[in-house]
Each structure stands twice: as C-alpha cells, then as structure tokens.
Amino acid sequence: MSTIAFDNSLKNPYKSSVSLTTRGRFVARLAVISSSLVLIVAGYSAFAQSDLTSSTKITYQEIVVAPGETLWSIAGTISDGDLLAAVDEITELNSLKSPELKAGQRIYIPIK
C-alpha cells in the first residue's frame, strides 16, 4: 500500500498569503471607481464632441495675401466680433508658427 502526502500550502491555491487592510481595500476600490469614472467621462466627451463637429459645417476659402495685409486685418474681415478667436482659428487652420504673413502667401480662412 502507498502513502500520498499533501503539502498544506496547496490546500487552497487561490488563497494568498498577502491580505489588505481595511484602508488598503478602500484605496483599491477608490482606484477602480475613479478609473471607471474617467473612462466613462472620456467616452462621453468623445461622443459629444463627434456630435458637435458633425452638426457644424464650416467651409474654407483659399486666399492670397496681398502686400500690406496682416493676419489681424484678414481676421477682421471674417470676424463676428471676437478678433482674437478669428486670429487663433486662422493660425491653427494654416499651422502658422508666427502671425507674420508674406505677400503672395496662400492661406485658408473659414467662411461662415
């Protein structure tokens, strides 16, 4: 007859020797809840942003900068009051590094 010996540490392979304190469990739960909320908010904002951009249609026109024209003067022709926002929009649209324009330069401006 044979004898089989079992190691007591293998009785429950899922039980860990590491245990969390009440504070540790609270922090772990808080981390899971916080990351879940961040994912939900990020998903919602991405969804809301896609709805916003799809409903607003802006067309663009390419213009050639005339001698003496500045970014501010061009923005003044398309602005509805907020000149700085128009300058920022043109700068971002054309990936301009500085607000300086040269005569003959081609840029895009939004037409509203």
Sequence and secondary structure as in RCSB ss.txt:
>XXXX:A:sequence
MSTIAFDNSLKNPYKSSVSLTTRGRFVARLAVISSSLVLIVAGYSAFAQSDLTSSTKITYQEIVVAPGETLWSIA
GTISDGDLLAAVDEITELNSLKSPELKAGQRIYIPIK
>XXXX:A:secstr
       GGGS TT  S    HHHHHHHHHHHHHHHHHHHHHHHHHHHHHHHHHH   EEEEEE  TT  HHHHH
HHH SS HHHHHHHHHHHTT SSS   TT EEEEEE 
